[in-house]
């Protein structure tokens, strides 16, 4: 699903902070009925969507990337597009779409460091490298784009490079990624932490 625009930037998160102001701003893509208490029924009644597939009335939101100048002024970083992919990596398995009102989150808005080996060790990951905290850290990517359109490998870097590296190597911008789990428990559409059912 690709969008070349967003429906808004707001401190709204109907999964983690329903009915109240969220702790940080989100850039919101998808159906127009997104709000503080949005439900599946609200979203499918959206009049329009920012998605290229006009039948997709889902909502997708990510933390808004901000840039702070040395004088303290803060601006929203320019976002060129948003793309979500659904990978079908389970040949021969019975695959179904998510049920109505399915909710999940990925990432951690308080994480500031990568506490695991860089680069990632070879797969298959075992022990500490396969722990849930390690997998969550590896699900975040900050990948440089060059002027000629090439880029670093998907999920190749799990931390934001420093300013000097960005100015030297990322002249075409950054591709920021959040990888979500591909499976759910087949029963629950949500869980108290919004992650345990996936």
C-alpha positions as CSV (number, residue, x, y, z in Angstrom):
1,X,0.0,0.0,0.0
2,X,1.5,3.3,-1.1
3,X,0.5,6.8,-0.2
4,X,2.1,10.0,-1.6
5,X,0.6,12.1,1.1
6,X,-0.9,11.9,4.6
7,X,-4.2,12.8,6.1
8,X,-2.6,14.7,9.1
9,X,-0.1,15.1,11.8
10,X,-1.5,14.9,15.3
11,X,-0.9,13.7,18.8
12,X,-3.4,10.9,18.3
13,X,-3.0,7.1,18.9
14,X,-6.4,5.3,19.3
15,X,-4.6,2.0,20.2
16,X,-2.2,3.2,22.9
17,X,-3.9,6.4,24.0
18,X,-7.6,6.1,23.2
19,X,-9.6,9.2,23.9
20,X,-6.6,11.3,25.0
21,X,-3.7,13.3,23.6
22,X,-0.8,11.0,22.8
23,X,2.7,11.4,24.2
24,X,4.1,12.2,20.8
25,X,3.0,13.3,17.3
26,X,2.1,10.8,14.6
27,X,2.0,11.2,10.8
28,X,-1.3,9.5,9.8
29,X,-2.0,7.7,6.5
30,X,-5.1,5.9,5.4
31,X,-8.8,6.4,6.0
32,X,-10.3,9.8,6.7
33,X,-12.2,8.8,9.8
34,X,-9.1,8.4,11.9
35,X,-9.5,10.0,15.4
36,X,-8.9,9.6,19.1
37,X,-11.3,6.7,19.4
38,X,-11.4,5.2,15.9
39,X,-12.7,1.7,15.6
40,X,-12.9,-0.7,12.7
41,X,-16.5,0.4,12.0
42,X,-15.4,4.1,11.9
43,X,-12.6,3.4,9.5
44,X,-14.5,1.4,7.0
45,X,-17.0,4.3,6.8
46,X,-14.2,6.7,5.8
47,X,-15.2,8.9,2.8
48,X,-11.7,8.8,1.4
49,X,-8.2,7.5,1.9
50,X,-4.6,8.6,1.3
51,X,-3.9,5.1,0.0
52,X,-3.3,4.4,-3.6
53,X,-5.7,1.4,-3.3
54,X,-8.9,3.4,-2.7
55,X,-10.6,0.4,-1.0
56,X,-8.0,0.4,1.8
57,X,-9.6,2.4,4.6
58,X,-7.2,1.1,7.2
59,X,-5.2,3.6,9.3
60,X,-1.4,3.6,9.5
61,X,0.5,6.0,11.8
62,X,4.1,6.4,12.6
63,X,6.0,8.8,14.9
64,X,6.5,12.1,13.1
65,X,10.2,12.7,12.4
66,X,11.3,16.1,13.6
67,X,14.5,18.1,13.0
68,X,16.0,20.4,15.6
69,X,18.3,23.2,14.5
70,X,21.2,24.4,16.7
71,X,19.1,27.5,17.7
72,X,16.4,25.2,19.1
73,X,13.9,25.7,16.3
74,X,12.1,22.4,15.5
75,X,10.5,21.6,12.1
76,X,8.8,18.5,10.7
77,X,11.0,16.6,8.4
78,X,9.7,16.3,4.8
79,X,8.2,12.9,4.1
80,X,8.1,11.9,0.5
81,X,5.9,8.8,0.7
82,X,4.7,6.0,2.9
83,X,4.6,2.4,1.8
84,X,3.4,-0.7,3.7
85,X,4.2,-4.2,2.4
86,X,2.6,-7.5,3.2
87,X,5.1,-10.3,2.7
88,X,3.9,-13.8,2.0
89,X,6.8,-15.9,3.2
90,X,5.0,-19.0,4.3
91,X,4.5,-21.2,1.1
92,X,2.0,-24.0,1.6
93,X,0.5,-22.4,4.7
94,X,-3.2,-21.5,5.1
95,X,-3.0,-17.7,5.0
96,X,-5.9,-15.4,5.8
97,X,-6.4,-11.6,6.2
98,X,-6.5,-10.0,9.5
99,X,-10.0,-10.0,11.1
100,X,-12.2,-6.9,11.7
101,X,-10.8,-4.6,14.4
102,X,-7.4,-6.2,14.4
103,X,-4.8,-4.0,16.1
104,X,-1.1,-4.2,16.6
105,X,1.9,-2.0,17.2
106,X,5.6,-2.3,16.7
107,X,8.6,-0.4,18.1
108,X,9.1,1.5,21.3
109,X,8.9,5.3,21.4
110,X,11.2,5.4,24.4
111,X,14.1,3.3,22.8
112,X,17.2,5.5,22.2
113,X,19.9,2.9,21.8
114,X,20.7,-0.4,20.0
115,X,22.0,-2.8,22.6
116,X,22.8,-5.7,20.3
117,X,25.7,-6.5,17.9
118,X,26.1,-4.3,14.8
119,X,25.9,-5.5,12.1
120,X,23.4,-8.3,12.9
121,X,24.9,-11.7,13.4
122,X,24.3,-14.3,10.7
123,X,20.9,-16.1,10.8
124,X,19.4,-18.2,12.2
125,X,19.5,-16.1,15.4
126,X,19.7,-18.0,18.6
127,X,19.8,-17.2,22.4
128,X,20.0,-13.5,23.2
129,X,19.9,-12.6,19.5
130,X,16.5,-14.2,19.2
131,X,14.9,-12.7,22.3
132,X,11.9,-10.5,21.8
133,X,13.8,-7.3,22.8
134,X,16.5,-8.1,20.2
135,X,14.0,-8.8,17.5
136,X,12.2,-5.6,18.3
137,X,15.5,-3.7,18.0
138,X,16.2,-5.4,14.6
139,X,12.8,-4.5,13.3
140,X,13.8,-0.8,13.0
141,X,15.7,0.5,10.0
142,X,17.4,3.8,9.1
143,X,18.8,3.3,5.6
144,X,20.6,5.9,3.5
145,X,19.5,6.8,0.0
146,X,22.0,8.1,-2.5
147,X,21.5,10.7,-5.2
148,X,21.4,8.0,-7.9
149,X,18.5,6.3,-6.2
150,X,20.4,3.3,-4.7
151,X,20.1,2.5,-1.0
152,X,21.5,0.4,1.8
153,X,20.0,-2.9,2.5
154,X,16.5,-3.1,4.1
155,X,16.8,-3.0,7.9
156,X,20.6,-2.7,7.5
157,X,21.1,-0.1,10.3
158,X,19.0,0.0,13.5
159,X,19.9,3.4,14.7
160,X,19.9,7.0,13.2
161,X,23.4,7.9,12.0
162,X,25.0,11.1,13.2
163,X,24.7,14.4,11.2
164,X,28.2,14.1,9.6
165,X,27.4,10.6,8.3
166,X,24.0,11.7,7.0
167,X,25.4,14.7,5.2
168,X,28.2,12.7,3.6
169,X,26.4,9.4,2.7
170,X,22.6,10.0,2.6
171,X,22.3,12.7,0.0
172,X,19.1,11.2,-1.4
173,X,17.5,11.1,2.1
174,X,16.6,8.3,4.4
175,X,14.3,5.3,4.2
176,X,12.9,4.6,7.7
177,X,11.4,1.2,8.3
178,X,9.4,-0.5,11.0
179,X,8.9,-4.2,10.5
180,X,5.8,-5.8,12.0
181,X,5.4,-9.5,12.9
182,X,3.8,-11.6,10.1
183,X,1.7,-13.9,12.3
184,X,-0.9,-13.6,15.0
185,X,-2.3,-16.1,17.5
186,X,-5.3,-16.7,15.3
187,X,-7.7,-15.8,18.2
188,X,-7.3,-12.4,19.7
189,X,-7.6,-9.1,17.7
190,X,-5.6,-7.2,20.4
191,X,-3.8,-7.7,23.7
192,X,-3.1,-5.5,26.7
193,X,0.4,-4.5,25.3
194,X,-0.9,-4.6,21.6
195,X,2.0,-7.0,20.8
196,X,1.5,-10.3,22.7
197,X,-1.2,-11.6,20.2
198,X,1.3,-11.3,17.3
